[in-house]
Amino acid sequence: MPTSIRLAPEIEERLDFLAARTGRSKAYYLRELIERGLEDIEDYYLAAEVLERIRSGEEEVVKSEDFWRGLDA
């Protein structure tokens, strides 16, 4: 699915330089950045949602001692 984005000129220059030096396309590096970065962003926002549920009492928290003790049972 084609998507377009606007980049700051300095980022565009860095991307152009990298692509030229390595012989890969700018699209290759943009896909790499999105694929790698998306996982980090998902982790952050999903963790923030869980933290909010913990703070509001909607999410149960198990003490580490209880967790490990439960594994022995």
PDB file of N, CA, C and O in Angstrom:
ATOM      1  N   MET A   1       0.843  -1.165   0.000  1.00  0.00           N
ATOM      2  CA  MET A   1       0.000   0.000   0.000  1.00  0.00           C
ATOM      3  C   MET A   1       0.894   1.236   0.000  1.00  0.00           C
ATOM      4  O   MET A   1       1.667   1.428   0.939  1.00  0.00           O
ATOM      5  N   PRO A   2       0.812   2.052  -0.999  1.00  0.00           N
ATOM      6  CA  PRO A   2       1.629   3.266  -1.057  1.00  0.00           C
ATOM      7  C   PRO A   2       1.220   4.254   0.027  1.00  0.00           C
ATOM      8  O   PRO A   2       0.035   4.464   0.286  1.00  0.00           O
ATOM      9  N   THR A   3       2.209   4.844   0.643  1.00  0.00           N
ATOM     10  CA  THR A   3       2.004   5.858   1.668  1.00  0.00           C
ATOM     11  C   THR A   3       3.048   6.943   1.451  1.00  0.00           C
ATOM     12  O   THR A   3       4.181   6.648   1.070  1.00  0.00           O
ATOM     13  N   SER A   4       2.686   8.160   1.684  1.00  0.00           N
ATOM     14  CA  SER A   4       3.687   9.218   1.544  1.00  0.00           C
ATOM     15  C   SER A   4       3.834   9.941   2.877  1.00  0.00           C
ATOM     16  O   SER A   4       2.882  10.067   3.648  1.00  0.00           O
ATOM     17  N   ILE A   5       5.051  10.413   3.127  1.00  0.00           N
ATOM     18  CA  ILE A   5       5.340  11.178   4.336  1.00  0.00           C
ATOM     19  C   ILE A   5       6.233  12.356   3.966  1.00  0.00           C
ATOM     20  O   ILE A   5       6.947  12.319   2.964  1.00  0.00           O
ATOM     21  N   ARG A   6       6.182  13.391   4.782  1.00  0.00           N
ATOM     22  CA  ARG A   6       7.088  14.526   4.601  1.00  0.00           C
ATOM     23  C   ARG A   6       8.192  14.398   5.643  1.00  0.00           C
ATOM     24  O   ARG A   6       7.938  14.172   6.826  1.00  0.00           O
ATOM     25  N   LEU A   7       9.407  14.546   5.174  1.00  0.00           N
ATOM     26  CA  LEU A   7      10.558  14.480   6.068  1.00  0.00           C
ATOM     27  C   LEU A   7      11.201  15.855   6.155  1.00  0.00           C
ATOM     28  O   LEU A   7      11.170  16.636   5.204  1.00  0.00           O
ATOM     29  N   ALA A   8      11.780  16.131   7.306  1.00  0.00           N
ATOM     30  CA  ALA A   8      12.560  17.351   7.452  1.00  0.00           C
ATOM     31  C   ALA A   8      13.744  17.265   6.483  1.00  0.00           C
ATOM     32  O   ALA A   8      14.264  16.173   6.251  1.00  0.00           O
ATOM     33  N   PRO A   9      14.172  18.373   5.923  1.00  0.00           N
ATOM     34  CA  PRO A   9      15.272  18.347   4.946  1.00  0.00           C
ATOM     35  C   PRO A   9      16.531  17.639   5.451  1.00  0.00           C
ATOM     36  O   PRO A   9      17.180  16.917   4.694  1.00  0.00           O
ATOM     37  N   GLU A  10      16.876  17.839   6.716  1.00  0.00           N
ATOM     38  CA  GLU A  10      18.094  17.195   7.231  1.00  0.00           C
ATOM     39  C   GLU A  10      17.937  15.676   7.312  1.00  0.00           C
ATOM     40  O   GLU A  10      18.907  14.945   7.116  1.00  0.00           O
ATOM     41  N   ILE A  11      16.730  15.198   7.596  1.00  0.00           N
ATOM     42  CA  ILE A  11      16.487  13.752   7.619  1.00  0.00           C
ATOM     43  C   ILE A  11      16.537  13.204   6.203  1.00  0.00           C
ATOM     44  O   ILE A  11      17.097  12.134   5.968  1.00  0.00           O
ATOM     45  N   GLU A  12      15.957  13.929   5.261  1.00  0.00           N
ATOM     46  CA  GLU A  12      15.988  13.523   3.851  1.00  0.00           C
ATOM     47  C   GLU A  12      17.431  13.427   3.359  1.00  0.00           C
ATOM     48  O   GLU A  12      17.783  12.487   2.647  1.00  0.00           O
ATOM     49  N   GLU A  13      18.264  14.394   3.734  1.00  0.00           N
ATOM     50  CA  GLU A  13      19.674  14.379   3.341  1.00  0.00           C
ATOM     51  C   GLU A  13      20.391  13.165   3.920  1.00  0.00           C
ATOM     52  O   GLU A  13      21.172  12.514   3.225  1.00  0.00           O
ATOM     53  N   ARG A  14      20.133  12.860   5.179  1.00  0.00           N
ATOM     54  CA  ARG A  14      20.768  11.691   5.805  1.00  0.00           C
ATOM     55  C   ARG A  14      20.337  10.404   5.122  1.00  0.00           C
ATOM     56  O   ARG A  14      21.146   9.507   4.884  1.00  0.00           O
ATOM     57  N   LEU A  15      19.053  10.331   4.813  1.00  0.00           N
ATOM     58  CA  LEU A  15      18.525   9.152   4.134  1.00  0.00           C
ATOM     59  C   LEU A  15      19.116   9.019   2.730  1.00  0.00           C
ATOM     60  O   LEU A  15      19.483   7.920   2.314  1.00  0.00           O
ATOM     61  N   ASP A  16      19.208  10.121   2.006  1.00  0.00           N
ATOM     62  CA  ASP A  16      19.826  10.117   0.676  1.00  0.00           C
ATOM     63  C   ASP A  16      21.278   9.644   0.756  1.00  0.00           C
ATOM     64  O   ASP A  16      21.720   8.820  -0.045  1.00  0.00           O
ATOM     65  N   PHE A  17      22.002  10.173   1.721  1.00  0.00           N
ATOM     66  CA  PHE A  17      23.414   9.809   1.891  1.00  0.00           C
ATOM     67  C   PHE A  17      23.558   8.322   2.175  1.00  0.00           C
ATOM     68  O   PHE A  17      24.382   7.644   1.561  1.00  0.00           O
ATOM     69  N   LEU A  18      22.758   7.816   3.105  1.00  0.00           N
ATOM     70  CA  LEU A  18      22.829   6.395   3.459  1.00  0.00           C
ATOM     71  C   LEU A  18      22.508   5.519   2.259  1.00  0.00           C
ATOM     72  O   LEU A  18      23.204   4.538   1.996  1.00  0.00           O
ATOM     73  N   ALA A  19      21.466   5.869   1.537  1.00  0.00           N
ATOM     74  CA  ALA A  19      21.072   5.079   0.367  1.00  0.00           C
ATOM     75  C   ALA A  19      22.177   5.086  -0.685  1.00  0.00           C
ATOM     76  O   ALA A  19      22.487   4.049  -1.272  1.00  0.00           O
ATOM     77  N   ALA A  20      22.766   6.245  -0.918  1.00  0.00           N
ATOM     78  CA  ALA A  20      23.825   6.344  -1.918  1.00  0.00           C
ATOM     79  C   ALA A  20      25.061   5.551  -1.511  1.00  0.00           C
ATOM     80  O   ALA A  20      25.680   4.886  -2.341  1.00  0.00           O
ATOM     81  N   ARG A  21      25.416   5.623  -0.242  1.00  0.00           N
ATOM     82  CA  ARG A  21      26.624   4.919   0.243  1.00  0.00           C
ATOM     83  C   ARG A  21      26.466   3.405   0.252  1.00  0.00           C
ATOM     84  O   ARG A  21      27.441   2.676   0.069  1.00  0.00           O
ATOM     85  N   THR A  22      25.265   2.940   0.462  1.00  0.00           N
ATOM     86  CA  THR A  22      25.063   1.494   0.610  1.00  0.00           C
ATOM     87  C   THR A  22      24.486   0.831  -0.633  1.00  0.00           C
ATOM     88  O   THR A  22      24.477  -0.395  -0.737  1.00  0.00           O
ATOM     89  N   GLY A  23      24.007   1.632  -1.570  1.00  0.00           N
ATOM     90  CA  GLY A  23      23.413   1.060  -2.773  1.00  0.00           C
ATOM     91  C   GLY A  23      22.009   0.512  -2.560  1.00  0.00           C
ATOM     92  O   GLY A  23      21.477  -0.181  -3.427  1.00  0.00           O
ATOM     93  N   ARG A  24      21.419   0.807  -1.445  1.00  0.00           N
ATOM     94  CA  ARG A  24      20.036   0.391  -1.192  1.00  0.00           C
ATOM     95  C   ARG A  24      19.117   1.583  -1.426  1.00  0.00           C
ATOM     96  O   ARG A  24      19.560   2.731  -1.459  1.00  0.00           O
ATOM     97  N   SER A  25      17.850   1.294  -1.584  1.00  0.00           N
ATOM     98  CA  SER A  25      16.898   2.383  -1.837  1.00  0.00           C
ATOM     99  C   SER A  25      16.487   3.065  -0.535  1.00  0.00           C
ATOM    100  O   SER A  25      16.604   2.503   0.554  1.00  0.00           O
ATOM    101  N   LYS A  26      16.006   4.288  -0.688  1.00  0.00           N
ATOM    102  CA  LYS A  26      15.465   4.990   0.473  1.00  0.00           C
ATOM    103  C   LYS A  26      14.254   4.228   1.009  1.00  0.00           C
ATOM    104  O   LYS A  26      14.053   4.157   2.221  1.00  0.00           O
ATOM    105  N   ALA A  27      13.454   3.663   0.119  1.00  0.00           N
ATOM    106  CA  ALA A  27      12.278   2.902   0.534  1.00  0.00           C
ATOM    107  C   ALA A  27      12.679   1.720   1.416  1.00  0.00           C
ATOM    108  O   ALA A  27      11.974   1.391   2.371  1.00  0.00           O
ATOM    109  N   TYR A  28      13.799   1.087   1.103  1.00  0.00           N
ATOM    110  CA  TYR A  28      14.284  -0.034   1.914  1.00  0.00           C
ATOM    111  C   TYR A  28      14.501   0.431   3.359  1.00  0.00           C
ATOM    112  O   TYR A  28      14.047  -0.213   4.305  1.00  0.00           O
ATOM    113  N   TYR A  29      15.201   1.554   3.508  1.00  0.00           N
ATOM    114  CA  TYR A  29      15.497   2.028   4.856  1.00  0.00           C
ATOM    115  C   TYR A  29      14.251   2.535   5.577  1.00  0.00           C
ATOM    116  O   TYR A  29      14.131   2.369   6.790  1.00  0.00           O
ATOM    117  N   LEU A  30      13.345   3.139   4.860  1.00  0.00           N
ATOM    118  CA  LEU A  30      12.099   3.578   5.489  1.00  0.00           C
ATOM    119  C   LEU A  30      11.294   2.386   5.982  1.00  0.00           C
ATOM    120  O   LEU A  30      10.731   2.429   7.076  1.00  0.00           O
ATOM    121  N   ARG A  31      11.232   1.310   5.182  1.00  0.00           N
ATOM    122  CA  ARG A  31      10.533   0.096   5.634  1.00  0.00           C
ATOM    123  C   ARG A  31      11.205  -0.485   6.874  1.00  0.00           C
ATOM    124  O   ARG A  31      10.533  -0.883   7.826  1.00  0.00           O
ATOM    125  N   GLU A  32      12.532  -0.532   6.856  1.00  0.00           N
ATOM    126  CA  GLU A  32      13.278  -1.042   8.012  1.00  0.00           C
ATOM    127  C   GLU A  32      12.966  -0.229   9.269  1.00  0.00           C
ATOM    128  O   GLU A  32      12.689  -0.787  10.331  1.00  0.00           O
ATOM    129  N   LEU A  33      13.015   1.075   9.133  1.00  0.00           N
ATOM    130  CA  LEU A  33      12.741   1.947  10.276  1.00  0.00           C
ATOM    131  C   LEU A  33      11.333   1.746  10.812  1.00  0.00           C
ATOM    132  O   LEU A  33      11.128   1.680  12.024  1.00  0.00           O
ATOM    133  N   ILE A  34      10.377   1.651   9.922  1.00  0.00           N
ATOM    134  CA  ILE A  34       8.989   1.481  10.354  1.00  0.00           C
ATOM    135  C   ILE A  34       8.795   0.124  11.019  1.00  0.00           C
ATOM    136  O   ILE A  34       8.185   0.037  12.085  1.00  0.00           O
ATOM    137  N   GLU A  35       9.307  -0.928  10.403  1.00  0.00           N
ATOM    138  CA  GLU A  35       9.125  -2.259  10.974  1.00  0.00           C
ATOM    139  C   GLU A  35       9.779  -2.379  12.347  1.00  0.00           C
ATOM    140  O   GLU A  35       9.180  -2.924  13.274  1.00  0.00           O
ATOM    141  N   ARG A  36      10.992  -1.875  12.481  1.00  0.00           N
ATOM    142  CA  ARG A  36      11.694  -1.960  13.768  1.00  0.00           C
ATOM    143  C   ARG A  36      11.097  -1.004  14.794  1.00  0.00           C
ATOM    144  O   ARG A  36      10.944  -1.356  15.964  1.00  0.00           O
ATOM    145  N   GLY A  37      10.768   0.186  14.358  1.00  0.00           N
ATOM    146  CA  GLY A  37      10.247   1.191  15.275  1.00  0.00           C
ATOM    147  C   GLY A  37       8.826   0.919  15.716  1.00  0.00           C
ATOM    148  O   GLY A  37       8.451   1.259  16.838  1.00  0.00           O
ATOM    149  N   LEU A  38       8.028   0.311  14.852  1.00  0.00           N
ATOM    150  CA  LEU A  38       6.640   0.044  15.193  1.00  0.00           C
ATOM    151  C   LEU A  38       6.537  -0.877  16.405  1.00  0.00           C
ATOM    152  O   LEU A  38       5.676  -0.682  17.264  1.00  0.00           O
ATOM    153  N   GLU A  39       7.397  -1.863  16.475  1.00  0.00           N
ATOM    154  CA  GLU A  39       7.378  -2.775  17.622  1.00  0.00           C
ATOM    155  C   GLU A  39       7.656  -2.022  18.922  1.00  0.00           C
ATOM    156  O   GLU A  39       6.995  -2.253  19.935  1.00  0.00           O
ATOM    157  N   ASP A  40       8.629  -1.129  18.887  1.00  0.00           N
ATOM    158  CA  ASP A  40       8.944  -0.332  20.082  1.00  0.00           C
ATOM    159  C   ASP A  40       7.772   0.562  20.469  1.00  0.00           C
ATOM    160  O   ASP A  40       7.440   0.677  21.649  1.00  0.00           O
ATOM    161  N   ILE A  41       7.154   1.183  19.496  1.00  0.00           N
ATOM    162  CA  ILE A  41       6.027   2.070  19.771  1.00  0.00           C
ATOM    163  C   ILE A  41       4.845   1.284  20.321  1.00  0.00           C
ATOM    164  O   ILE A  41       4.180   1.728  21.256  1.00  0.00           O
ATOM    165  N   GLU A  42       4.583   0.113  19.740  1.00  0.00           N
ATOM    166  CA  GLU A  42       3.496  -0.737  20.250  1.00  0.00           C
ATOM    167  C   GLU A  42       3.756  -1.114  21.697  1.00  0.00           C
ATOM    168  O   GLU A  42       2.865  -1.017  22.540  1.00  0.00           O
ATOM    169  N   ASP A  43       4.987  -1.549  21.988  1.00  0.00           N
ATOM    170  CA  ASP A  43       5.338  -1.925  23.360  1.00  0.00           C
ATOM    171  C   ASP A  43       5.096  -0.766  24.314  1.00  0.00           C
ATOM    172  O   ASP A  43       4.528  -0.956  25.390  1.00  0.00           O
ATOM    173  N   TYR A  44       5.517   0.423  23.934  1.00  0.00           N
ATOM    174  CA  TYR A  44       5.375   1.589  24.798  1.00  0.00           C
ATOM    175  C   TYR A  44       3.905   1.894  25.082  1.00  0.00           C
ATOM    176  O   TYR A  44       3.506   2.011  26.241  1.00  0.00           O
ATOM    177  N   TYR A  45       3.108   2.020  24.037  1.00  0.00           N
ATOM    178  CA  TYR A  45       1.716   2.417  24.234  1.00  0.00           C
ATOM    179  C   TYR A  45       0.887   1.332  24.909  1.00  0.00           C
ATOM    180  O   TYR A  45       0.008   1.636  25.716  1.00  0.00           O
ATOM    181  N   LEU A  46       1.157   0.071  24.587  1.00  0.00           N
ATOM    182  CA  LEU A  46       0.424  -1.006  25.251  1.00  0.00           C
ATOM    183  C   LEU A  46       0.805  -1.084  26.724  1.00  0.00           C
ATOM    184  O   LEU A  46      -0.053  -1.330  27.572  1.00  0.00           O
ATOM    185  N   ALA A  47       2.079  -0.879  27.036  1.00  0.00           N
ATOM    186  CA  ALA A  47       2.515  -0.867  28.432  1.00  0.00           C
ATOM    187  C   ALA A  47       1.895   0.305  29.186  1.00  0.00           C
ATOM    188  O   ALA A  47       1.511   0.166  30.347  1.00  0.00           O
ATOM    189  N   ALA A  48       1.797   1.451  28.533  1.00  0.00           N
ATOM    190  CA  ALA A  48       1.183   2.618  29.165  1.00  0.00           C
ATOM    191  C   ALA A  48      -0.284   2.348  29.487  1.00  0.00           C
ATOM    192  O   ALA A  48      -0.781   2.795  30.521  1.00  0.00           O
ATOM    193  N   GLU A  49      -0.983   1.623  28.613  1.00  0.00           N
ATOM    194  CA  GLU A  49      -2.380   1.264  28.875  1.00  0.00           C
ATOM    195  C   GLU A  49      -2.489   0.362  30.102  1.00  0.00           C
ATOM    196  O   GLU A  49      -3.367   0.554  30.943  1.00  0.00           O
ATOM    197  N   VAL A  50      -1.593  -0.622  30.199  1.00  0.00           N
ATOM    198  CA  VAL A  50      -1.613  -1.532  31.344  1.00  0.00           C
ATOM    199  C   VAL A  50      -1.303  -0.762  32.623  1.00  0.00           C
ATOM    200  O   VAL A  50      -1.951  -0.973  33.648  1.00  0.00           O
ATOM    201  N   LEU A  51      -0.317   0.129  32.567  1.00  0.00           N
ATOM    202  CA  LEU A  51       0.028   0.922  33.747  1.00  0.00           C
ATOM    203  C   LEU A  51      -1.169   1.746  34.215  1.00  0.00           C
ATOM    204  O   LEU A  51      -1.415   1.847  35.417  1.00  0.00           O
ATOM    205  N   GLU A  52      -1.896   2.320  33.303  1.00  0.00           N
ATOM    206  CA  GLU A  52      -3.078   3.097  33.668  1.00  0.00           C
ATOM    207  C   GLU A  52      -4.134   2.210  34.317  1.00  0.00           C
ATOM    208  O   GLU A  52      -4.785   2.623  35.276  1.00  0.00           O
ATOM    209  N   ARG A  53      -4.309   0.995  33.802  1.00  0.00           N
ATOM    210  CA  ARG A  53      -5.270   0.061  34.413  1.00  0.00           C
ATOM    211  C   ARG A  53      -4.817  -0.353  35.812  1.00  0.00           C
ATOM    212  O   ARG A  53      -5.647  -0.519  36.706  1.00  0.00           O
ATOM    213  N   ILE A  54      -3.522  -0.517  36.007  1.00  0.00           N
ATOM    214  CA  ILE A  54      -2.991  -0.857  37.334  1.00  0.00           C
ATOM    215  C   ILE A  54      -3.256   0.300  38.297  1.00  0.00           C
ATOM    216  O   ILE A  54      -3.725   0.094  39.416  1.00  0.00           O
ATOM    217  N   ARG A  55      -2.952   1.507  37.852  1.00  0.00           N
ATOM    218  CA  ARG A  55      -3.143   2.677  38.710  1.00  0.00           C
ATOM    219  C   ARG A  55      -4.610   2.895  39.070  1.00  0.00           C
ATOM    220  O   ARG A  55      -4.915   3.379  40.159  1.00  0.00           O
ATOM    221  N   SER A  56      -5.512   2.543  38.169  1.00  0.00           N
ATOM    222  CA  SER A  56      -6.941   2.747  38.429  1.00  0.00           C
ATOM    223  C   SER A  56      -7.573   1.555  39.144  1.00  0.00           C
ATOM    224  O   SER A  56      -8.764   1.573  39.454  1.00  0.00           O
ATOM    225  N   GLY A  57      -6.768   0.509  39.408  1.00  0.00           N
ATOM    226  CA  GLY A  57      -7.275  -0.659  40.113  1.00  0.00           C
ATOM    227  C   GLY A  57      -8.009  -1.652  39.231  1.00  0.00           C
ATOM    228  O   GLY A  57      -8.617  -2.595  39.737  1.00  0.00           O
ATOM    229  N   GLU A  58      -7.963  -1.457  37.932  1.00  0.00           N
ATOM    230  CA  GLU A  58      -8.650  -2.361  37.007  1.00  0.00           C
ATOM    231  C   GLU A  58      -7.817  -3.592  36.658  1.00  0.00           C
ATOM    232  O   GLU A  58      -8.342  -4.570  36.125  1.00  0.00           O
ATOM    233  N   GLU A  59      -6.529  -3.543  36.957  1.00  0.00           N
ATOM    234  CA  GLU A  59      -5.615  -4.633  36.595  1.00  0.00           C
ATOM    235  C   GLU A  59      -5.017  -5.201  37.870  1.00  0.00           C
ATOM    236  O   GLU A  59      -4.540  -4.450  38.721  1.00  0.00           O
ATOM    237  N   GLU A  60      -5.039  -6.508  38.007  1.00  0.00           N
ATOM    238  CA  GLU A  60      -4.492  -7.172  39.194  1.00  0.00           C
ATOM    239  C   GLU A  60      -2.973  -7.250  39.081  1.00  0.00           C
ATOM    240  O   GLU A  60      -2.427  -7.520  38.012  1.00  0.00           O
ATOM    241  N   VAL A  61      -2.310  -7.009  40.201  1.00  0.00           N
ATOM    242  CA  VAL A  61      -0.860  -7.100  40.262  1.00  0.00           C
ATOM    243  C   VAL A  61      -0.504  -8.240  41.207  1.00  0.00           C
ATOM    244  O   VAL A  61      -1.067  -8.359  42.295  1.00  0.00           O
ATOM    245  N   VAL A  62       0.433  -9.071  40.779  1.00  0.00           N
ATOM    246  CA  VAL A  62       0.869 -10.200  41.594  1.00  0.00           C
ATOM    247  C   VAL A  62       2.286  -9.913  42.077  1.00  0.00           C
ATOM    248  O   VAL A  62       3.158  -9.571  41.279  1.00  0.00           O
ATOM    249  N   LYS A  63       2.517 -10.051  43.380  1.00  0.00           N
ATOM    250  CA  LYS A  63       3.858  -9.856  43.928  1.00  0.00           C
ATOM    251  C   LYS A  63       4.770 -10.945  43.375  1.00  0.00           C
ATOM    252  O   LYS A  63       4.334 -12.070  43.132  1.00  0.00           O
ATOM    253  N   SER A  64       6.034 -10.601  43.181  1.00  0.00           N
ATOM    254  CA  SER A  64       6.967 -11.555  42.588  1.00  0.00           C
ATOM    255  C   SER A  64       7.098 -12.821  43.433  1.00  0.00           C
ATOM    256  O   SER A  64       7.228 -13.919  42.890  1.00  0.00           O
ATOM    257  N   GLU A  65       7.065 -12.671  44.781  1.00  0.00           N
ATOM    258  CA  GLU A  65       7.174 -13.854  45.641  1.00  0.00           C
ATOM    259  C   GLU A  65       6.000 -14.808  45.395  1.00  0.00           C
ATOM    260  O   GLU A  65       6.172 -16.026  45.334  1.00  0.00           O
ATOM    261  N   ASP A  66       4.815 -14.232  45.257  1.00  0.00           N
ATOM    262  CA  ASP A  66       3.623 -15.053  45.002  1.00  0.00           C
ATOM    263  C   ASP A  66       3.686 -15.709  43.630  1.00  0.00           C
ATOM    264  O   ASP A  66       3.276 -16.857  43.458  1.00  0.00           O
ATOM    265  N   PHE A  67       4.199 -14.973  42.664  1.00  0.00           N
ATOM    266  CA  PHE A  67       4.333 -15.530  41.315  1.00  0.00           C
ATOM    267  C   PHE A  67       5.243 -16.745  41.330  1.00  0.00           C
ATOM    268  O   PHE A  67       4.876 -17.810  40.834  1.00  0.00           O
ATOM    269  N   TRP A  68       6.442 -16.582  41.905  1.00  0.00           N
ATOM    270  CA  TRP A  68       7.401 -17.684  41.914  1.00  0.00           C
ATOM    271  C   TRP A  68       6.918 -18.846  42.779  1.00  0.00           C
ATOM    272  O   TRP A  68       7.150 -20.009  42.450  1.00  0.00           O
ATOM    273  N   ARG A  69       6.257 -18.531  43.867  1.00  0.00           N
ATOM    274  CA  ARG A  69       5.714 -19.581  44.724  1.00  0.00           C
ATOM    275  C   ARG A  69       4.660 -20.382  43.962  1.00  0.00           C
ATOM    276  O   ARG A  69       4.581 -21.604  44.094  1.00  0.00           O
ATOM    277  N   GLY A  70       3.864 -19.695  43.177  1.00  0.00           N
ATOM    278  CA  GLY A  70       2.824 -20.356  42.388  1.00  0.00           C
ATOM    279  C   GLY A  70       3.377 -21.300  41.344  1.00  0.00           C
ATOM    280  O   GLY A  70       2.698 -22.249  40.953  1.00  0.00           O
ATOM    281  N   LEU A  71       4.594 -21.064  40.885  1.00  0.00           N
ATOM    282  CA  LEU A  71       5.208 -21.954  39.901  1.00  0.00           C
ATOM    283  C   LEU A  71       5.610 -23.278  40.508  1.00  0.00           C
ATOM    284  O   LEU A  71       5.656 -24.295  39.814  1.00  0.00           O
ATOM    285  N   ASP A  72       5.904 -23.276  41.806  1.00  0.00           N
ATOM    286  CA  ASP A  72       6.318 -24.498  42.488  1.00  0.00           C
ATOM    287  C   ASP A  72       5.147 -25.416  42.779  1.00  0.00           C
ATOM    288  O   ASP A  72       5.348 -26.607  43.017  1.00  0.00           O
ATOM    289  N   ALA A  73       3.940 -24.899  42.766  1.00  0.00           N
ATOM    290  CA  ALA A  73       2.752 -25.684  43.150  1.00  0.00           C
ATOM    291  C   ALA A  73       2.406 -26.723  42.128  1.00  0.00           C
ATOM    292  O   ALA A  73       1.437 -27.462  42.302  1.00  0.00           O
TER     293      ALA A  73
END
